[in-house]
């Protein structure tokens, strides 16, 4: 059973913006304090993008996206968003949402969605 569903990807020019959505089941959203965004480009390792503690409202942004991406949440919709601005060609990747009750379990990447493709052209 797929518990997370990403959407909002697409093809944009460098400097453009996209907003990705991660819709969780009520069970997944209520059972996991941490939700986050990861990405993977062909031939590259999976990379952390941003992590949200949905209970505390705290966010961790990783170096490559800091200052350009913003994570947010809507508890009523059990959904986490990733607003991506000032997109660069190196942001091109498949973007995945994941969930876990702790950071350690989040990074185990055992609960994730199907991914949504982001392509940025120069």
C-alpha positions in Angstrom: 0.0 0.0 0.0 1.4 3.4 -1.1 1.2 5.7 1.9 2.8 8.8 0.3 2.1 10.4 -3.0 4.3 13.1 -4.6 3.1 15.5 -7.2 3.9 18.8 -8.7 7.0 18.0 -10.7 7.6 19.1 -14.3 10.0 20.8 -16.6 11.1 24.4 -16.1 13.7 26.9 -17.2 16.6 27.8 -14.9 15.4 30.4 -12.4 11.9 29.1 -12.4 9.8 27.7 -9.5 7.8 24.6 -8.7 5.8 23.5 -5.7 5.9 19.8 -4.9 3.3 18.2 -2.7 3.5 15.0 -0.6 0.1 13.7 0.4 0.3 11.2 3.2 -2.3 8.9 4.5 -3.9 10.0 7.8 -2.1 7.0 9.5 1.3 7.8 8.1 1.0 11.5 8.9 -0.1 10.9 12.5 2.4 8.2 13.2 5.6 9.9 12.0 7.0 13.1 13.5 9.4 13.6 10.6 8.7 14.0 6.9 11.3 15.0 4.4 12.2 15.5 0.8 15.0 13.6 -1.0 16.2 13.5 -4.6 18.2 11.3 -6.8 19.7 12.0 -10.2 20.9 9.3 -12.6 24.2 8.0 -11.5 24.2 9.9 -8.3 23.4 8.9 -4.7 20.2 9.8 -3.1 20.5 13.3 -1.5 18.7 14.9 1.4 16.9 18.1 0.4 14.8 19.2 3.4 13.3 17.7 6.5 10.4 18.8 8.6 9.4 17.9 12.1 5.7 18.2 11.7 5.0 18.2 15.4 7.6 20.8 16.5 7.4 22.8 13.2 11.2 22.8 12.8 12.9 22.5 9.4 16.4 21.4 8.3 17.6 22.5 4.9 20.7 21.0 3.3 23.5 23.0 1.8 22.7 22.7 -1.9 19.1 24.1 -1.5 19.4 26.4 1.5 17.9 29.8 0.7 16.0 28.6 -2.3 13.7 25.9 -1.1 11.0 26.1 1.6 9.2 23.2 3.3 5.7 23.7 4.8 2.8 21.6 6.0 -0.9 21.4 6.2 -2.1 19.2 9.0 -5.7 19.2 7.8 -4.6 17.7 4.5 -1.8 15.5 5.9 0.4 17.1 3.3 3.9 18.5 3.2 5.0 20.9 0.5 8.3 21.8 -1.0 8.4 25.3 -2.6 11.4 25.4 -5.0 12.6 28.8 -6.2 15.6 29.9 -8.3 15.8 26.4 -9.8 19.2 25.3 -11.3 20.0 22.6 -13.8 21.7 20.7 -11.0 18.4 20.4 -9.2 17.2 18.0 -11.9 16.3 14.7 -10.2 13.5 12.5 -9.2 12.2 13.9 -5.9 10.8 11.6 -3.2 8.9 12.2 0.0 9.7 10.0 3.0 8.4 9.7 6.6 9.7 8.3 9.9 9.0 8.6 13.6 12.7 9.7 14.2 15.3 11.2 12.0 17.2 7.9 12.0 14.1 6.0 10.7 13.4 8.8 8.2 16.8 8.3 6.7 16.3 4.6 6.5 14.0 5.5 3.7 11.6 2.6 4.4 8.5 4.7 3.8 8.4 6.7 0.7 6.3 7.7 -2.3 6.6 7.0 -6.0 8.5 10.2 -6.8 8.0 13.1 -9.0 10.4 14.2 -11.7 11.9 17.7 -11.8 13.8 18.8 -14.9 15.5 22.2 -15.0 16.8 23.4 -18.4 19.5 26.0 -18.8 
